[in-house]
Amino acid sequence: NYASIRQCEAKTQVELIPSTAVQFRLGGRFTHTVIHPFNSSISPDLQERFGYYKPMKPLPFREAALYGESEIRLTPDWLIRPGIHFTSYWFRNYNYNSFQPRFFTAYRTRKDQQLFFSFSQITQYLHQVSSPFLGVNSQFWVPSTALLRPVESNQFDLGYNIHLKKGLHFSAEAYYKKMNNVTNFTDNGNIFYDEDTWEQDILSGKGWSYGAELLGTKSYKKWFMQLSYTFSWNWRQFAELNNGEKYPFR
């Protein structure tokens, strides 16, 4: 099984800088995407059949987006960056609109130390679906539909940076991400066996991801060294899988 994606995009952005303490960025884009999925030479009863391989109908969709972001330095030590994204999506007779706020702030506690926090809400119209079958491609891309709602996530980040003398820099960052409408195949479903009912073989559920990262860097003349360590967790939960209990997700 395999598929190809063809995408055409037009975008523009305008930057306004009324003062050294205030900046604005406004922009928009329009994207036309066509997914070309193909059938498999393996039949539904898992027997190889000559001539069974055939292309499915293409899956085209369109997305338009408008966004605005401002960067404001309230004081020499305090920066905020609020923003908003608006997207509109079309697939066949299905339309979905989404407002997505973004926010970032950084505060310099000392000359060489900085605390920062961010929040972002993101809507994604492409679904990456994992196949439960061994021996076939494990992931496929499909568009959002009336049955498969777009993936929506809310992510929070909190971090701290410190610059020391002699080229030393340390940072620590923690994050938490909550996702809705993530997808997975049903126990007996396969997207490429019936192009008219493939949506019914995909489940929608919830997901969580959280963790932390530690980073240290050292600059010395022509040398640059970096050491980092990340520990994180990723979970999925579907009412129809694993008795409705959450499970680790790779």
C-alpha positions as CSV (number, residue, x, y, z in Angstrom):
1,N,0.0,0.0,0.0
2,Y,1.2,3.5,-0.7
3,A,-0.1,7.0,-1.5
4,S,1.1,10.2,-2.8
5,I,0.2,13.8,-1.9
6,R,0.3,16.7,-4.3
7,Q,0.0,20.2,-2.8
8,C,-0.1,23.7,-4.2
9,E,0.1,26.7,-1.9
10,A,-0.1,30.5,-2.2
11,K,0.7,32.7,0.8
12,T,1.6,36.2,1.7
13,Q,2.7,38.2,4.8
14,V,2.9,41.8,5.8
15,E,5.0,43.1,8.7
16,L,4.3,46.5,10.4
17,I,6.8,48.0,12.8
18,P,5.3,51.2,14.2
19,S,8.0,51.4,17.0
20,T,10.9,49.5,18.4
21,A,8.6,48.1,21.1
22,V,5.7,47.0,18.9
23,Q,5.5,44.8,15.8
24,F,2.6,43.3,13.8
25,R,2.6,40.4,11.3
26,L,-0.5,39.8,9.2
27,G,-0.9,37.1,6.5
28,G,-2.9,34.5,4.7
29,R,-2.5,31.4,2.6
30,F,-4.6,29.1,0.4
31,T,-3.7,25.5,-0.1
32,H,-5.1,22.9,-2.5
33,T,-4.1,19.3,-1.7
34,V,-4.8,16.0,-3.5
35,I,-4.2,12.7,-1.8
36,H,-3.8,9.8,-4.4
37,P,-4.3,6.6,-2.4
38,F,-3.7,3.2,-4.1
39,N,-5.1,-0.2,-3.4
40,S,-3.0,-3.2,-2.4
41,S,-2.2,-6.4,-4.2
42,I,-3.3,-8.2,-1.0
43,S,-7.1,-9.1,-1.0
44,P,-9.3,-8.8,2.1
45,D,-8.7,-12.5,2.9
46,L,-5.0,-11.7,2.9
47,Q,-4.3,-13.7,-0.3
48,E,-2.1,-12.2,-3.0
49,R,-4.1,-11.8,-6.2
50,F,-2.7,-10.7,-9.5
51,G,-4.5,-7.7,-10.9
52,Y,-6.0,-6.7,-7.5
53,Y,-3.8,-3.7,-7.4
54,K,-5.8,-0.6,-8.6
55,P,-5.9,3.1,-7.7
56,M,-8.6,4.5,-5.5
57,K,-10.4,7.8,-6.2
58,P,-8.3,10.9,-5.4
59,L,-9.1,12.7,-2.2
60,P,-8.9,16.5,-2.8
61,F,-9.4,19.2,-0.2
62,R,-8.8,22.9,0.2
63,E,-7.8,25.1,3.1
64,A,-7.7,28.9,3.5
65,A,-6.1,30.7,6.5
66,L,-5.8,34.2,7.9
67,Y,-3.6,35.0,10.8
68,G,-2.4,38.0,12.9
69,E,0.4,38.2,15.5
70,S,1.8,41.1,17.5
71,E,5.0,41.4,19.5
72,I,4.9,43.9,22.3
73,R,7.7,44.8,24.7
74,L,5.8,46.0,27.7
75,T,9.1,46.8,29.6
76,P,12.8,46.2,28.7
77,D,12.5,42.8,30.5
78,W,8.9,41.7,29.6
79,L,7.8,40.6,26.1
80,I,4.4,39.3,25.0
81,R,3.3,37.8,21.7
82,P,-0.4,37.3,21.2
83,G,-1.8,35.9,18.0
84,I,-4.9,34.4,16.3
85,H,-5.3,32.0,13.4
86,F,-8.5,31.5,11.4
87,T,-8.8,28.6,9.0
88,S,-11.6,27.3,6.7
89,Y,-11.5,23.8,5.3
90,W,-13.5,22.2,2.4
91,F,-13.7,18.5,1.5
92,R,-16.5,17.5,-0.9
93,N,-19.6,18.9,0.7
94,Y,-18.0,19.2,4.2
95,N,-16.8,22.6,5.5
96,Y,-15.1,23.3,8.9
97,N,-14.0,26.7,10.3
98,S,-11.6,27.1,13.2
99,F,-10.3,30.0,15.4
100,Q,-6.9,29.1,17.0
101,P,-5.5,31.5,19.6
102,R,-1.7,31.6,20.3
103,F,0.2,33.3,23.1
104,F,3.8,33.6,24.2
105,T,5.4,35.6,26.9
106,A,9.0,35.9,28.2
107,Y,10.3,37.7,31.3
108,R,13.9,38.4,32.0
109,T,14.3,37.8,35.7
110,R,17.9,38.8,35.6
111,K,20.3,40.0,32.9
112,D,21.3,36.5,32.1
113,Q,18.1,34.5,33.0
114,Q,14.7,34.3,31.3
115,L,11.4,32.6,32.2
116,F,9.0,31.9,29.3
117,F,5.5,30.5,28.9
118,S,3.4,29.7,25.8
119,F,0.0,28.4,24.8
120,S,-1.2,27.4,21.4
121,Q,-4.4,25.9,19.9
122,I,-3.9,24.1,16.6
123,T,-6.3,22.5,14.2
124,Q,-5.0,19.9,11.7
125,Y,-7.0,18.6,8.8
126,L,-4.7,15.8,7.7
127,H,-5.0,12.6,9.7
128,Q,-2.1,10.2,10.1
129,V,-3.7,6.8,10.7
130,S,-1.7,3.8,12.0
131,S,-2.4,0.4,10.5
132,P,-2.8,-2.5,12.9
133,F,-1.6,-5.1,10.3
134,L,1.9,-6.4,10.2
135,G,3.8,-6.5,6.9
136,V,2.1,-3.5,5.4
137,N,2.8,0.2,5.5
138,S,2.1,1.2,9.1
139,Q,0.8,4.8,8.5
140,F,-1.5,6.5,6.0
141,W,-2.7,10.0,5.5
142,V,-6.4,10.9,5.0
143,P,-8.3,14.2,5.0
144,S,-10.9,15.2,7.6
145,T,-14.5,14.4,6.7
146,A,-17.9,14.8,8.4
147,L,-17.2,11.5,10.2
148,L,-13.5,12.2,10.9
149,R,-13.4,15.6,12.5
150,P,-10.2,17.6,12.4
151,V,-7.6,17.0,15.1
152,E,-7.6,19.8,17.7
153,S,-4.8,20.3,20.2
154,N,-4.1,22.6,23.1
155,Q,-0.5,22.8,24.2
156,F,1.2,24.6,27.2
157,D,4.9,25.2,27.6
158,L,6.9,26.5,30.5
159,G,10.6,27.0,30.4
160,Y,13.7,28.7,31.9
161,N,16.9,29.8,30.3
162,I,20.2,30.9,31.9
163,H,23.3,32.1,30.3
164,L,26.5,31.8,32.3
165,K,30.0,33.0,31.7
166,K,32.5,31.3,29.5
167,G,29.9,30.3,26.8
168,L,27.7,28.1,29.0
169,H,24.0,28.0,28.5
170,F,21.3,25.9,30.2
171,S,17.6,25.5,29.6
172,A,14.7,23.5,31.0
173,E,11.3,23.2,29.4
174,A,8.1,21.3,30.3
175,Y,5.1,20.8,28.1
176,Y,1.6,19.4,28.2
177,K,-0.5,18.7,25.1
178,K,-4.1,17.6,25.0
179,M,-5.6,16.3,21.6
180,N,-9.1,15.5,20.4
181,N,-10.2,13.6,17.4
182,V,-7.0,11.6,16.9
183,T,-7.5,8.5,14.7
184,N,-6.7,4.8,14.6
185,F,-8.0,1.9,12.6
186,T,-10.7,-0.4,14.0
187,D,-9.5,-3.9,15.0
188,N,-10.7,-5.4,11.6
189,G,-10.6,-2.3,9.4
190,N,-8.4,-1.5,6.5
191,I,-8.7,1.7,4.6
192,F,-7.8,0.3,1.2
193,Y,-10.4,-2.5,1.0
194,D,-13.4,-0.4,0.2
195,E,-12.9,3.1,-1.1
196,D,-16.6,4.0,-0.4
197,T,-16.6,3.0,3.3
198,W,-13.0,3.7,4.4
199,E,-14.2,6.4,6.9
200,Q,-16.2,3.8,8.8
201,D,-13.0,1.7,9.4
202,I,-11.3,4.6,11.3
203,L,-11.9,5.5,15.0
204,S,-11.7,8.9,16.7
205,G,-10.5,9.3,20.2
206,K,-8.4,11.4,22.6
207,G,-4.7,11.8,23.2
208,W,-2.2,13.2,25.7
209,S,1.4,14.1,25.5
210,Y,3.6,15.6,28.2
211,G,7.2,15.7,29.3
212,A,10.3,17.8,29.8
213,E,13.6,18.6,28.1
214,L,16.9,19.6,29.6
215,L,19.5,21.3,27.4
216,G,23.1,22.4,28.0
217,T,25.5,24.1,25.5
218,K,29.1,25.2,25.6
219,S,30.9,27.4,23.2
220,Y,34.7,27.5,23.2
221,K,36.6,29.2,20.3
222,K,35.8,27.1,17.2
223,W,34.0,24.3,19.2
224,F,30.4,24.0,20.1
225,M,29.1,21.2,22.3
226,Q,25.5,20.3,23.2
227,L,24.0,17.8,25.6
228,S,20.3,17.3,26.0
229,Y,17.9,14.8,27.7
230,T,14.2,14.4,27.1
231,F,11.7,12.3,28.9
232,S,8.1,12.2,27.7
233,W,4.9,10.2,27.7
234,N,2.3,9.8,24.9
235,W,-1.1,8.2,25.3
236,R,-4.2,7.4,23.2
237,Q,-7.7,6.4,24.3
238,F,-10.5,5.0,22.1
239,A,-13.8,3.7,23.4
240,E,-13.7,0.7,21.0
241,L,-10.1,-0.3,21.7
242,N,-8.3,-1.8,24.8
243,N,-11.6,-1.9,26.7
244,G,-11.8,1.9,26.6
245,E,-8.6,2.3,28.6
246,K,-5.8,4.6,27.6
247,Y,-2.6,3.0,26.2
248,P,0.9,4.2,25.3
249,F,1.3,5.4,21.8
250,R,4.6,5.4,19.9
